[in-house]
Amino acid sequence: MKFTKMHGLGNDYIYVDAISQKIENPNEISKFVSDRHFGIGSDGLVLILPSDKADFKMRMFNSDGSEAEMCGNAIRCVGKFVYDKKMTDKSTITIETLAGIKVLEMTIENSKVVLVKVDMGEPILKAEEIPVLSEKYPVIDEEITAKDYCYNFTCVSMGNPHAITYIENVDEFPLEKIGPLFEIHEKFPRKTNVEFVELIDKNTVKMRVWERGAGETLACGTGACAVLTASVLKGYVGRKATVKLLGGDLTIEWNEFDNHIYMTGPATAVFEGEIDI
């Protein structure tokens, strides 16, 4: 299997052209290639496929083999993958995902993609569509307890579920201890991604994320979009802000005219190779 390892702010996946290669058992392949000791090492596997609805289709799998609806960092890399490999000559493309069709606008320098702006669509705020078990609309400050830990979560879906709460210091927060408790909490029928957020100022927030099926990652694009949405709903930031993640910064905007979330950030190719599977 020919592959390219890429990352968006350190959120790394193995990217495979599944148009020219037939890939079977992607769930198992994802677990194998993601292993950082016995595989290639990544947060998961992304397949680029043909689409009858968009320019391309992406399927993505977490490091535990589960399939995810969407990943903001991964979809930026998909844009770079197809453009840099001359699978398209368009700087604006559409990508089909399990969370719908996304539009990518790519910034090109020296025939390579350096920056990608993604129309992530409208945030989903209805509890049953996120999904989360709550009577609130929108779901702001839903008190949830797991073992001895209790937090008020604001819940948003960007095509995948997110639970956001605010703390004083994200750097010293024991995420690996507390994140998993809420990821699998009974309040979330399809589990959830969990974001812990520190407010910096009206234009900046800082976050760490415990990703559903992957654990802590250096960045989560849909998570950053969900954090911006929650922070606007709670009056903490304006509609455009910088979201600081462990792997770097994303610019997120919630457009008041079309109600869409726009995410802008880099995409980086690390290396290419072949592996027996």
Secondary structure, DSSP 8 states (H G I E B T S, - for coil): -EEEEEEETTEEEEEEETTTS----HHHHHHHHH-TTTS---SEEEEEE--SSSSEEEEEEETTS-EES--HHHHHHHHHHHHHTTS---SEEEEEETTEEEEEEEEEETTEEEEEEEE----B--GGGTT---S-SS--SEEEEETTEEEEEEEEESSSEEEEEE-S-STT--HHHHHHHHHT-TT-TT--EEEEEEEEETTEEEEEEEETTTEEES--HHHHHHHHHHHHHTTSS-SEEEEEETTEEEEEEE-TTT--EEEEEE-EEEEEEE---
